[in-house]
């Protein structure tokens, strides 16, 4: 998300603001889901069991994981917890999730802000339980020339035009699965009526909590 020279302060600010209040997880919309492939560096959007769109992305140049300060991209099943930037223009620059009023053209030298839209993810498994407080987003980037290869500081970066489109295609609660393998073939995807959170692409084994309408991971968080 940020240049490494400024990341320490930004990380602390992110953690503090993320913990400022409880965040309720919206109920999932099971007809829409997203799968992100680390190997392919692509994001695939499924609607009603069919491929609706495929976008190139950029995941972390520091590898995979969910440890504090790792700058890595977490794997597993997550969920769209917040969407930020409804009325901001394409190219809008965000600081602490607020539009600064600046609009930046792609590949402007020396700049690396969060741009256009923020889709904030919350982890649903032990292996990605810190994602929300680590401020793992899907967001636009100035460095569009690096899209298609690992280059981020943990987030999933997209071209501004692509994240603008994706933002309007996914509601709050959309399941987002980040996998290390190639994207699945559409014919191998479960029917959305069956899918729920029960048979994600990586077979991570989820269930519905009988005491809540929100679906959660069957493995308890650490």
Residue frames as a rotation matrix with the C-alpha (Angstrom) as fourth column:
UNK 1
0.559 0.829 0.000 0.00
0.829 -0.559 0.000 0.00
0.000 0.000 -1.000 0.00
UNK 2
0.968 -0.207 -0.144 2.75
-0.166 -0.953 0.254 2.45
-0.189 -0.222 -0.957 0.93
UNK 3
0.349 -0.933 -0.091 6.42
-0.320 -0.027 -0.947 3.17
0.881 0.360 -0.308 0.36
UNK 4
0.345 -0.239 -0.908 8.51
0.692 0.718 0.074 1.24
0.634 -0.654 0.413 2.90
UNK 5
-0.696 -0.693 0.189 10.09
0.413 -0.601 -0.684 4.44
0.588 -0.398 0.704 4.24
UNK 6
-0.621 0.553 0.556 6.69
-0.686 -0.727 -0.044 5.64
0.380 -0.408 0.830 5.42
UNK 7
-0.128 0.672 -0.729 5.07
-0.103 0.722 0.684 2.31
0.986 0.163 -0.023 6.09
UNK 8
-0.705 -0.211 -0.677 5.82
0.576 0.386 -0.721 2.11
0.413 -0.898 -0.151 9.82
UNK 9
-0.910 0.376 -0.172 3.81
-0.191 -0.750 -0.633 5.19
-0.367 -0.544 0.755 10.72
UNK 10
-0.405 0.792 -0.458 1.06
-0.832 -0.111 0.543 4.32
0.379 0.601 0.704 8.26
UNK 11
-0.391 0.206 -0.897 0.81
0.142 0.976 0.163 0.80
0.909 -0.063 -0.411 9.67
UNK 12
-0.872 0.044 -0.488 0.40
0.487 -0.028 -0.873 2.07
-0.052 -0.999 0.003 13.23
UNK 13
-0.745 0.623 -0.238 -2.24
-0.589 -0.782 -0.201 4.58
-0.311 -0.010 0.950 12.13
UNK 14
-0.349 0.606 -0.715 -4.06
-0.588 0.453 0.670 1.85
0.730 0.654 0.198 10.23
UNK 15
-0.560 0.081 -0.825 -4.10
0.475 0.846 -0.240 -0.50
0.679 -0.526 -0.512 13.21
UNK 16
-0.924 0.190 -0.332 -5.33
0.206 -0.483 -0.851 2.21
-0.321 -0.855 0.407 15.57
UNK 17
-0.561 0.749 -0.353 -8.16
-0.814 -0.576 0.071 3.31
-0.150 0.328 0.933 13.31
UNK 18
-0.381 0.408 -0.830 -9.14
-0.338 0.774 0.536 -0.27
0.861 0.485 -0.156 12.50
UNK 19
-0.563 0.094 -0.821 -9.44
0.670 0.633 -0.387 -0.99
0.484 -0.768 -0.419 16.21
UNK 20
-0.929 0.143 0.341 -11.29
-0.262 -0.906 -0.334 2.23
0.261 -0.399 0.879 16.99
UNK 21
-0.178 0.922 0.345 -14.66
-0.905 -0.015 -0.425 0.48
-0.387 -0.387 0.837 16.99
UNK 22
-0.377 0.110 0.920 -16.27
0.066 0.994 -0.092 -2.89
-0.924 0.026 -0.381 16.47
UNK 23
-0.562 0.169 -0.809 -16.97
-0.820 -0.241 0.519 -3.79
-0.107 0.956 0.274 12.85
UNK 24
0.154 0.689 0.708 -19.95
-0.357 0.707 -0.611 -6.00
-0.922 -0.159 0.354 12.12
UNK 25
-0.895 -0.426 0.136 -19.52
-0.069 0.432 0.899 -8.50
-0.442 0.795 -0.415 9.30
UNK 26
-0.172 0.880 -0.443 -22.33
-0.940 -0.282 -0.195 -8.13
-0.296 0.382 0.875 6.78
UNK 27
0.318 0.379 0.869 -24.23
-0.120 0.925 -0.360 -11.23
-0.941 0.010 0.339 5.75
UNK 28
-0.707 -0.701 0.093 -22.68
-0.016 0.148 0.989 -12.79
-0.707 0.697 -0.116 2.62
UNK 29
0.348 0.714 -0.607 -24.23
-0.772 -0.149 -0.618 -12.47
-0.532 0.684 0.499 -0.80
UNK 30
-0.011 -0.428 0.904 -23.82
-0.077 0.901 0.426 -16.01
-0.997 -0.065 -0.043 -2.08
UNK 31
0.810 0.346 0.474 -24.60
0.420 0.223 -0.880 -15.31
-0.410 0.912 0.035 -5.73
UNK 32
0.783 -0.595 0.180 -21.40
-0.274 -0.590 -0.759 -13.24
0.558 0.546 -0.625 -6.04
UNK 33
0.795 -0.607 0.005 -17.88
0.262 0.351 0.899 -14.30
-0.547 -0.713 0.438 -5.11
UNK 34
0.703 -0.667 -0.246 -14.30
-0.670 -0.506 -0.543 -13.38
0.238 0.547 -0.803 -5.91
UNK 35
0.798 -0.586 0.141 -11.26
0.478 0.758 0.445 -15.64
-0.368 -0.288 0.884 -6.29
UNK 36
0.731 -0.650 -0.208 -7.76
-0.682 -0.704 -0.198 -14.15
-0.017 0.287 -0.958 -6.44
UNK 37
0.888 -0.460 -0.009 -4.90
0.452 0.876 -0.168 -16.28
0.085 0.145 0.986 -7.74
UNK 38
0.559 -0.787 -0.262 -1.40
-0.266 -0.470 0.842 -15.53
-0.785 -0.401 -0.472 -6.47
UNK 39
-0.192 -0.677 0.710 0.12
0.486 0.563 0.668 -17.68
-0.852 0.474 0.221 -9.21
UNK 40
0.051 0.303 0.952 -1.83
0.996 -0.080 -0.028 -16.02
0.068 0.950 -0.306 -12.02
UNK 41
-0.812 -0.218 -0.542 -1.84
0.358 -0.919 -0.166 -12.54
-0.462 -0.329 0.824 -10.45
UNK 42
-0.733 0.661 0.157 -5.47
-0.092 -0.325 0.941 -12.28
0.674 0.676 0.299 -11.48
UNK 43
-0.755 0.633 0.168 -8.83
-0.254 -0.046 -0.966 -11.68
-0.604 -0.772 0.195 -9.83
UNK 44
-0.843 0.530 -0.086 -11.89
0.142 0.375 0.916 -13.51
0.518 0.760 -0.391 -11.11
UNK 45
-0.668 0.712 0.218 -15.44
-0.648 -0.411 -0.642 -12.39
-0.367 -0.570 0.735 -10.34
UNK 46
-0.893 0.441 -0.090 -18.19
0.356 0.814 0.459 -15.01
0.276 0.378 -0.884 -10.39
UNK 47
-0.598 0.797 0.089 -21.87
-0.748 -0.514 -0.420 -14.21
-0.289 -0.318 0.903 -10.57
UNK 48
0.460 0.861 0.215 -24.44
-0.761 0.508 -0.403 -17.00
-0.456 0.021 0.889 -10.32
UNK 49
0.494 -0.321 0.808 -21.80
0.141 0.946 0.290 -19.60
-0.858 -0.030 0.513 -11.09
UNK 50
0.690 -0.240 0.683 -20.48
0.712 0.054 -0.700 -17.90
0.132 0.969 0.208 -14.24
UNK 51
-0.371 -0.879 -0.299 -17.37
0.861 -0.446 0.246 -15.81
-0.349 -0.166 0.922 -14.84
UNK 52
0.736 0.665 -0.128 -18.46
0.600 -0.727 -0.334 -12.17
-0.315 0.169 -0.934 -14.91
UNK 53
0.850 -0.515 0.110 -15.02
-0.392 -0.759 -0.520 -10.56
0.351 0.399 -0.847 -15.19
UNK 54
0.589 -0.771 -0.242 -11.30
0.805 0.533 0.260 -11.23
-0.072 -0.348 0.935 -14.87
UNK 55
0.928 -0.275 0.251 -8.84
-0.243 -0.958 -0.150 -8.52
0.281 0.079 -0.956 -13.87
UNK 56
0.118 -0.947 -0.300 -5.02
0.490 0.318 -0.812 -8.46
0.864 -0.051 0.501 -13.52
UNK 57
0.973 0.180 0.141 -3.80
-0.040 -0.470 0.882 -7.64
0.225 -0.864 -0.450 -10.02
UNK 58
-0.072 -0.997 0.014 -0.64
-0.175 -0.001 -0.985 -7.22
0.982 -0.073 -0.175 -7.99
UNK 59
0.895 0.298 -0.331 -0.19
0.230 0.326 0.917 -8.97
0.381 -0.897 0.223 -4.65
UNK 60
0.861 -0.507 0.039 2.62
-0.330 -0.499 0.802 -8.54
-0.387 -0.703 -0.597 -2.10
UNK 61
0.486 -0.806 -0.337 6.24
-0.431 0.115 -0.895 -8.53
0.760 0.580 -0.292 -3.16
UNK 62
-0.368 -0.598 0.713 6.98
-0.912 0.083 -0.401 -9.83
0.180 -0.798 -0.576 0.36
UNK 63
-0.894 -0.039 -0.447 5.18
-0.076 0.995 0.065 -13.11
0.442 0.092 -0.892 -0.17
UNK 64
0.033 0.973 -0.227 2.28
-0.083 0.229 0.970 -14.74
0.996 -0.013 0.088 1.65
UNK 65
-0.599 -0.183 -0.780 1.17
0.689 0.379 -0.618 -14.60
0.409 -0.907 -0.101 5.26
UNK 66
0.408 0.832 0.377 -0.77
0.350 -0.524 0.776 -12.75
0.843 -0.185 -0.505 7.91
UNK 67
0.053 -0.459 -0.887 1.82
0.999 0.034 0.042 -11.90
0.010 -0.888 0.461 10.57
UNK 68
0.886 0.232 -0.401 1.96
0.305 -0.944 0.128 -8.36
-0.349 -0.236 -0.907 11.93
UNK 69
0.411 -0.744 -0.527 4.54
-0.522 -0.666 0.534 -6.31
-0.748 0.056 -0.662 10.07
UNK 70
-0.068 -0.460 0.885 5.08
0.417 0.793 0.444 -8.99
-0.906 0.400 0.138 7.43
UNK 71
-0.261 0.107 -0.959 3.72
-0.685 -0.721 0.105 -6.85
-0.680 0.685 0.262 4.55
UNK 72
-0.982 -0.116 0.151 2.51
-0.005 0.810 0.587 -10.16
-0.190 0.576 -0.795 3.09
UNK 73
-0.347 0.898 -0.272 -0.75
-0.840 -0.168 0.515 -11.03
0.417 0.407 0.813 1.38
UNK 74
-0.491 0.192 0.850 -2.92
-0.586 0.649 -0.486 -13.44
-0.645 -0.736 -0.206 3.38
UNK 75
-0.851 0.242 -0.466 -4.38
-0.230 0.626 0.745 -16.60
0.472 0.741 -0.477 1.88
UNK 76
-0.821 0.547 -0.163 -7.77
0.534 0.634 -0.559 -18.17
-0.202 -0.546 -0.813 2.50
UNK 77
-0.100 0.916 0.388 -11.35
0.837 -0.134 0.531 -17.02
0.539 0.377 -0.753 2.72
UNK 78
-0.894 -0.115 -0.434 -12.08
0.327 -0.828 -0.455 -13.38
-0.307 -0.549 0.777 3.47
UNK 79
0.069 0.978 0.196 -15.08
0.993 -0.050 -0.103 -11.13
-0.091 0.202 -0.975 3.08
UNK 80
-0.466 -0.137 0.874 -15.76
0.392 -0.918 0.065 -7.60
0.793 0.373 0.482 1.88
UNK 81
-0.274 0.287 -0.918 -16.25
0.957 -0.015 -0.290 -5.73
-0.097 -0.958 -0.270 5.17
UNK 82
0.242 0.328 -0.913 -16.25
0.256 -0.929 -0.266 -2.11
-0.936 -0.170 -0.309 4.00
UNK 83
0.054 -0.191 0.980 -16.33
0.992 -0.103 -0.074 -0.19
0.115 0.976 0.184 0.72
UNK 84
0.196 -0.124 -0.973 -14.90
0.454 -0.868 0.203 3.32
-0.869 -0.481 -0.114 0.64
UNK 85
-0.748 -0.571 -0.337 -14.95
0.071 -0.575 0.815 5.94
-0.659 0.586 0.471 -2.09
UNK 86
-0.012 0.858 0.513 -18.48
0.727 0.360 -0.585 5.84
-0.687 0.365 -0.628 -3.53
UNK 87
0.868 0.496 -0.006 -18.40
0.386 -0.682 -0.621 9.32
-0.312 0.537 -0.784 -5.05
UNK 88
0.155 -0.891 -0.426 -14.68
-0.194 -0.450 0.872 9.79
-0.969 -0.053 -0.242 -5.60
UNK 89
0.715 0.075 -0.695 -13.47
-0.688 -0.100 -0.718 10.14
-0.123 0.992 -0.020 -9.20
UNK 90
0.859 -0.508 0.065 -11.20
0.504 0.815 -0.285 7.64
0.092 0.278 0.956 -10.92
UNK 91
0.044 -0.939 0.341 -7.63
0.503 -0.274 -0.820 8.47
0.863 0.208 0.460 -9.85
UNK 92
0.692 0.263 0.672 -8.67
-0.391 -0.646 0.656 9.92
0.607 -0.717 -0.344 -6.48
UNK 93
-0.385 -0.885 -0.262 -5.85
-0.027 0.295 -0.955 9.75
0.923 -0.360 -0.138 -3.91
UNK 94
0.748 0.659 -0.078 -6.76
-0.002 0.119 0.993 8.42
0.664 -0.743 0.091 -0.45
UNK 95
-0.553 -0.823 0.130 -4.93
-0.194 -0.025 -0.981 9.02
0.810 -0.568 -0.146 2.83
UNK 96
-0.957 0.221 0.186 -6.22
-0.120 0.282 -0.952 7.22
-0.263 -0.934 -0.244 5.93
UNK 97
-0.574 0.732 0.366 -9.19
0.800 0.597 0.059 6.15
-0.176 0.326 -0.929 3.80
UNK 98
0.396 0.672 -0.625 -10.21
0.396 -0.739 -0.544 9.73
-0.828 -0.032 -0.559 3.02
UNK 99
0.417 -0.194 0.888 -10.01
0.882 -0.150 -0.447 11.38
0.220 0.970 0.109 -0.36
UNK 100
-0.285 -0.667 -0.688 -7.42
0.759 -0.596 0.263 14.13
-0.586 -0.447 0.676 -0.23
UNK 101
0.582 0.517 -0.627 -9.01
-0.029 -0.757 -0.652 15.99
-0.812 0.398 -0.426 -3.14
UNK 102
-0.290 -0.783 -0.550 -6.10
-0.733 -0.188 0.654 15.09
-0.616 0.593 -0.519 -5.41
UNK 103
0.874 0.429 0.226 -6.53
-0.151 0.685 -0.713 13.14
-0.461 0.589 0.664 -8.65
UNK 104
-0.092 -0.996 -0.004 -3.48
-0.551 0.048 0.833 11.30
-0.829 0.079 -0.553 -9.96
UNK 105
0.567 0.173 -0.806 -2.75
-0.810 0.297 -0.506 9.95
0.152 0.939 0.309 -13.42
UNK 106
0.965 -0.181 0.190 -1.42
0.128 0.957 0.262 6.35
-0.229 -0.228 0.946 -13.66
UNK 107
0.455 -0.879 0.142 2.34
0.884 0.428 -0.187 5.81
0.103 0.211 0.972 -13.45
UNK 108
0.818 -0.220 0.531 3.15
-0.222 -0.973 -0.061 9.29
0.531 -0.068 -0.845 -12.13
UNK 109
0.008 -0.909 -0.417 6.83
0.283 0.402 -0.871 9.02
0.959 -0.111 0.260 -11.03
UNK 110
-0.803 -0.572 0.168 7.64
-0.015 -0.263 -0.965 8.91
0.596 -0.777 0.203 -7.32
UNK 111
-0.333 0.769 0.546 4.10
-0.939 -0.319 -0.124 8.34
0.078 -0.554 0.829 -6.09
UNK 112
-0.753 0.109 -0.649 2.52
0.016 0.989 0.147 5.22
0.658 0.100 -0.746 -4.59
UNK 113
-0.705 0.531 0.471 -0.79
-0.683 -0.329 -0.652 6.10
-0.191 -0.781 0.594 -2.86
UNK 114
-0.599 0.699 0.389 -4.02
0.584 0.715 -0.384 4.17
-0.547 -0.003 -0.837 -2.45
UNK 115
-0.896 0.166 -0.412 -6.27
-0.375 -0.780 0.501 5.32
-0.238 0.604 0.761 -5.29
UNK 116
-0.698 0.642 -0.317 -9.82
-0.415 -0.003 0.910 5.38
0.583 0.767 0.269 -6.72
UNK 117
0.494 0.869 0.029 -11.60
-0.568 0.298 0.767 2.85
0.658 -0.395 0.641 -4.44
UNK 118
-0.692 -0.612 0.383 -10.95
-0.693 0.416 -0.588 0.88
0.200 -0.673 -0.712 -1.25
UNK 119
0.479 0.735 -0.480 -12.48
-0.460 0.675 0.577 -2.56
0.748 -0.056 0.661 -0.74
UNK 120
-0.276 -0.607 0.745 -11.52
-0.933 -0.016 -0.359 -3.49
0.230 -0.794 -0.562 2.84
UNK 121
0.102 0.237 -0.966 -11.24
-0.257 0.945 0.204 -7.21
0.961 0.228 0.157 3.58
UNK 122
0.122 -0.010 0.993 -11.85
-0.989 0.080 0.122 -9.07
-0.081 -0.997 0.000 6.79
UNK 123
-0.668 -0.476 -0.572 -10.40
-0.536 0.841 -0.074 -12.55
0.516 0.257 -0.817 7.29
UNK 124
0.422 0.888 0.185 -12.66
-0.849 0.315 0.424 -15.46
0.318 -0.336 0.886 8.22
UNK 125
0.763 -0.239 -0.600 -9.99
0.244 0.967 -0.074 -18.02
0.598 -0.090 0.796 9.06
UNK 126
0.775 -0.549 -0.313 -7.17
0.363 -0.019 0.932 -18.44
-0.518 -0.835 0.185 11.53
UNK 127
-0.042 -0.885 0.464 -4.67
0.931 0.134 0.340 -17.99
-0.363 0.447 0.818 8.72
UNK 128
-0.495 -0.132 0.859 -5.98
0.584 -0.783 0.216 -14.53
0.644 0.608 0.464 7.83
UNK 129
0.271 0.707 -0.653 -7.51
0.952 -0.095 0.292 -13.34
0.144 -0.700 -0.699 11.11
UNK 130
-0.167 -0.430 -0.887 -5.38
0.603 -0.756 0.253 -10.16
-0.780 -0.493 0.386 11.16
UNK 131
-0.445 -0.123 0.887 -6.33
0.889 -0.186 0.419 -9.01
0.114 0.975 0.192 7.66
UNK 132
0.550 0.739 0.389 -8.82
0.674 -0.668 0.316 -6.34
0.493 0.088 -0.866 8.71
UNK 133
0.869 -0.241 -0.433 -6.59
0.219 -0.598 0.771 -4.78
-0.444 -0.765 -0.466 11.37
UNK 134
-0.236 -0.957 0.168 -3.65
0.586 -0.002 0.810 -4.98
-0.775 0.290 0.562 8.95
UNK 135
0.235 0.449 -0.862 -5.77
-0.383 -0.773 -0.506 -2.95
-0.893 0.449 -0.010 6.53
UNK 136
-0.770 -0.378 0.514 -5.65
0.259 0.551 0.793 -5.43
-0.583 0.744 -0.326 3.68
UNK 137
0.108 0.784 -0.612 -7.53
-0.399 -0.530 -0.749 -3.78
-0.911 0.325 0.255 0.82
UNK 138
-0.089 -0.086 0.992 -8.32
0.965 0.240 0.107 -4.29
-0.247 0.967 0.062 -2.81
UNK 139
0.476 0.204 -0.856 -7.51
0.219 -0.970 -0.109 -0.83
-0.852 -0.135 -0.506 -4.15
UNK 140
0.927 -0.151 0.344 -6.34
0.305 -0.234 -0.923 1.17
0.220 0.960 -0.170 -7.12
UNK 141
0.306 -0.904 -0.300 -2.68
0.600 -0.062 0.798 2.00
-0.739 -0.424 0.523 -7.59
UNK 142
0.611 -0.244 -0.753 -0.62
-0.556 -0.810 -0.189 4.58
-0.564 0.534 -0.630 -9.39
UNK 143
-0.418 -0.908 -0.010 1.93
-0.705 0.317 0.635 1.90
-0.573 0.272 -0.773 -10.32
UNK 144
0.630 0.772 0.083 -0.17
-0.511 0.493 -0.704 0.31
-0.584 0.401 0.706 -13.03
UNK 145
0.322 -0.607 -0.727 2.97
-0.829 0.190 -0.526 -0.65
0.457 0.772 -0.442 -14.92
UNK 146
-0.740 -0.624 0.252 3.62
-0.660 0.602 -0.449 -3.23
0.129 -0.499 -0.857 -12.17
UNK 147
0.204 0.879 0.431 0.18
-0.827 0.390 -0.405 -4.83
-0.524 -0.273 0.806 -12.31
UNK 148
0.770 0.116 -0.628 0.48
-0.488 0.742 -0.460 -8.51
0.412 0.660 0.628 -13.15
UNK 149
-0.012 -0.776 -0.630 3.39
0.331 0.592 -0.735 -9.25
0.943 -0.217 0.250 -10.83
UNK 150
0.507 0.213 -0.835 3.87
0.851 0.030 0.524 -9.12
0.137 -0.976 -0.166 -7.05
UNK 151
-0.365 -0.638 0.678 4.63
0.523 -0.743 -0.417 -5.50
0.770 0.202 0.605 -6.13
UNK 152
0.420 0.659 0.624 2.40
-0.144 -0.631 0.763 -4.45
0.896 -0.410 -0.170 -3.22
UNK 153
-0.678 -0.566 0.469 2.89
-0.517 -0.087 -0.852 -4.15
0.523 -0.820 -0.234 0.53
UNK 154
-0.911 0.323 0.257 0.23
0.023 0.661 -0.750 -6.76
-0.412 -0.677 -0.610 1.33
UNK 155
-0.036 0.959 -0.281 -2.86
-0.417 -0.271 -0.868 -5.41
-0.908 0.086 0.409 -0.43
UNK 156
-0.146 0.105 0.984 -4.32
0.829 0.556 0.063 -6.49
-0.541 0.824 -0.168 -3.75
UNK 157
-0.425 -0.111 -0.898 -3.66
-0.188 -0.960 0.208 -3.69
-0.885 0.257 0.387 -6.23
UNK 158
0.120 0.496 0.860 -5.67
0.862 0.378 -0.338 -3.09
-0.492 0.782 -0.382 -9.38
UNK 159
-0.801 -0.211 0.561 -5.74
0.515 -0.719 0.466 -0.60
0.305 0.662 0.685 -12.21
UNK 160
-0.856 0.466 -0.224 -7.97
-0.188 -0.684 -0.705 2.33
-0.482 -0.561 0.673 -11.28
UNK 161
-0.399 0.739 -0.543 -10.43
-0.880 -0.142 0.453 1.60
0.257 0.659 0.707 -14.09
UNK 162
-0.410 0.193 -0.892 -10.65
-0.008 0.977 0.215 -2.04
0.912 0.095 -0.399 -13.00
UNK 163
-0.834 0.098 -0.542 -11.19
0.550 0.204 -0.810 -1.41
0.031 -0.974 -0.224 -9.28
UNK 164
-0.753 0.620 -0.219 -13.77
-0.587 -0.784 -0.200 1.23
-0.296 -0.023 0.955 -10.19
UNK 165
-0.221 0.668 -0.710 -15.69
-0.697 0.401 0.595 -1.42
0.682 0.626 0.377 -12.13
UNK 166
-0.535 -0.049 -0.844 -15.23
0.332 0.906 -0.263 -4.15
0.777 -0.420 -0.468 -9.49
UNK 167
-0.993 0.109 -0.054 -16.43
0.000 -0.444 -0.896 -1.83
-0.121 -0.890 0.440 -6.73
UNK 168
-0.399 0.896 -0.197 -19.80
-0.906 -0.418 -0.067 -1.54
-0.143 0.151 0.978 -8.41
UNK 169
-0.093 0.317 -0.944 -20.02
-0.573 0.759 0.311 -5.28
0.815 0.569 0.111 -9.04
UNK 170
-0.412 -0.140 -0.900 -19.56
0.482 0.805 -0.346 -6.63
0.773 -0.576 -0.265 -5.50
UNK 171
0.517 0.655 0.551 -21.78
-0.209 -0.528 0.823 -5.89
0.830 -0.541 -0.136 -2.51
UNK 172
-0.233 -0.485 0.843 -20.75
-0.950 -0.072 -0.304 -5.87
0.208 -0.871 -0.444 1.13
UNK 173
0.321 0.304 0.897 -20.37
-0.652 0.758 -0.023 -9.41
-0.687 -0.577 0.442 2.39
UNK 174
0.771 -0.044 -0.636 -18.98
-0.554 0.446 -0.702 -10.80
0.314 0.894 0.320 -0.86
UNK 175
0.754 -0.559 0.345 -16.71
0.178 0.679 0.712 -13.81
-0.633 -0.476 0.611 -0.20
UNK 176
0.661 -0.661 -0.356 -13.15
-0.697 -0.365 -0.617 -13.20
0.278 0.656 -0.702 -1.42
UNK 177
0.864 -0.384 0.326 -10.87
0.164 0.826 0.540 -16.22
-0.477 -0.413 0.776 -1.57
UNK 178
0.459 -0.815 -0.354 -7.14
-0.888 -0.410 -0.208 -15.77
0.024 0.410 -0.912 -2.10
UNK 179
0.910 -0.097 0.403 -5.49
0.062 0.993 0.100 -18.95
-0.410 -0.066 0.910 -3.36
UNK 180
0.050 -0.984 -0.172 -1.91
-0.471 -0.175 0.865 -19.86
-0.881 0.038 -0.472 -4.22
UNK 181
-0.400 -0.141 0.906 -2.90
0.550 0.753 0.360 -22.05
-0.733 0.642 -0.223 -7.16
UNK 182
-0.983 0.065 0.174 -4.18
0.126 -0.459 0.879 -21.13
0.137 0.886 0.443 -10.59
UNK 183
-0.490 0.872 0.003 -7.68
-0.826 -0.464 -0.320 -19.79
-0.278 -0.159 0.947 -11.03
UNK 184
-0.491 0.378 0.785 -10.30
0.156 0.925 -0.347 -22.55
-0.857 -0.048 -0.513 -11.15
UNK 185
-0.953 0.275 0.129 -12.17
0.131 -0.012 0.991 -23.31
0.274 0.961 -0.024 -14.33
UNK 186
-0.527 0.816 0.240 -15.76
-0.842 -0.540 -0.011 -22.08
0.120 -0.208 0.971 -14.35
UNK 187
0.180 0.643 -0.744 -17.05
-0.498 0.712 0.495 -25.60
0.849 0.281 0.448 -14.92
UNK 188
-0.326 -0.392 -0.860 -15.33
0.499 0.701 -0.509 -26.69
0.803 -0.596 -0.033 -11.69
UNK 189
-0.861 0.042 0.507 -16.98
-0.376 -0.724 -0.578 -24.00
0.343 -0.688 0.640 -9.58
UNK 190
-0.748 0.646 -0.152 -19.76
0.610 0.581 -0.539 -25.09
-0.260 -0.496 -0.829 -7.19
UNK 191
-0.085 0.822 0.564 -23.26
0.644 -0.386 0.660 -23.88
0.760 0.419 -0.496 -7.89
UNK 192
-0.681 -0.264 0.683 -23.76
-0.207 -0.825 -0.526 -20.64
0.703 -0.499 0.507 -5.91
UNK 193
0.366 0.873 0.323 -26.85
-0.674 0.010 0.738 -22.04
0.641 -0.488 0.592 -4.22
UNK 194
0.806 -0.158 -0.570 -24.69
0.377 0.879 0.290 -24.87
0.455 -0.449 0.769 -2.85
UNK 195
-0.040 -0.978 0.206 -21.51
0.391 -0.205 -0.897 -22.85
0.919 0.045 0.391 -2.38
UNK 196
0.943 0.333 0.013 -22.34
0.141 -0.435 0.889 -20.52
0.301 -0.837 -0.457 0.49
UNK 197
0.246 -0.914 0.321 -19.23
-0.948 -0.296 -0.116 -20.75
0.201 -0.276 -0.940 2.64
UNK 198
0.675 0.144 0.724 -19.31
-0.456 0.853 0.256 -24.54
-0.580 -0.502 0.641 2.59
UNK 199
0.527 -0.489 0.695 -17.20
0.667 0.745 0.019 -25.46
-0.527 0.454 0.719 -0.43
UNK 200
0.647 -0.368 -0.668 -14.70
-0.487 -0.873 0.009 -22.71
-0.586 0.319 -0.745 -1.29
UNK 201
0.756 -0.317 -0.573 -12.25
-0.518 0.247 -0.819 -23.33
0.401 0.916 0.023 -4.11
UNK 202
-0.297 -0.954 -0.042 -9.49
-0.668 0.239 -0.704 -24.39
0.682 -0.181 -0.709 -1.70
UNK 203
0.267 0.507 -0.820 -11.81
0.169 0.813 0.558 -26.70
0.949 -0.287 0.132 0.31
UNK 204
-0.667 -0.616 0.420 -11.11
-0.231 -0.365 -0.902 -24.81
0.709 -0.698 0.101 3.54
UNK 205
-0.429 0.491 -0.758 -14.18
0.672 0.734 0.095 -26.29
0.603 -0.468 -0.645 5.24
UNK 206
-0.930 0.145 0.337 -16.53
-0.293 -0.845 -0.447 -23.61
0.220 -0.514 0.829 6.51
UNK 207
-0.505 0.805 -0.310 -19.87
0.833 0.549 0.069 -23.78
0.226 -0.223 -0.948 8.25
UNK 208
-0.099 0.549 0.830 -22.72
-0.082 -0.836 0.543 -21.55
0.992 -0.015 0.127 9.29
UNK 209
-0.974 -0.224 0.030 -22.70
-0.027 -0.018 -0.999 -20.61
0.224 -0.974 0.011 12.95
UNK 210
-0.379 0.898 -0.224 -26.04
0.742 0.439 0.506 -21.80
0.553 0.025 -0.833 14.33
UNK 211
0.014 0.355 -0.935 -26.22
0.883 -0.443 -0.156 -18.81
-0.469 -0.823 -0.320 16.69
UNK 212
-0.272 -0.178 -0.946 -25.78
-0.131 -0.967 0.219 -16.20
-0.953 0.183 0.239 13.96
UNK 213
0.815 0.552 0.179 -26.93
0.152 0.096 -0.984 -15.38
-0.560 0.829 -0.006 10.46
UNK 214
0.531 -0.718 -0.450 -23.35
-0.847 -0.469 -0.251 -14.62
-0.031 0.515 -0.857 9.51
UNK 215
0.955 -0.223 -0.195 -21.27
0.174 0.954 -0.243 -17.47
0.241 0.198 0.950 8.15
UNK 216
0.541 -0.789 0.292 -17.88
-0.831 -0.446 0.333 -17.93
-0.133 -0.422 -0.897 9.79
UNK 217
-0.169 -0.715 -0.679 -14.87
-0.672 0.587 -0.451 -20.22
0.721 0.380 -0.580 9.67
UNK 218
0.766 0.489 -0.417 -15.28
-0.097 0.730 0.677 -23.56
0.636 -0.478 0.606 11.40
UNK 219
0.033 -0.821 -0.569 -11.78
0.845 0.328 -0.423 -23.29
0.534 -0.467 0.705 12.85
UNK 220
0.813 0.306 -0.495 -11.56
0.555 -0.662 0.503 -20.95
-0.174 -0.684 -0.709 15.81
UNK 221
0.635 -0.582 0.508 -9.37
-0.035 -0.679 -0.734 -17.89
0.772 0.448 -0.452 15.53
UNK 222
0.039 -0.712 -0.701 -6.15
0.932 0.280 -0.232 -17.56
0.361 -0.644 0.674 17.47
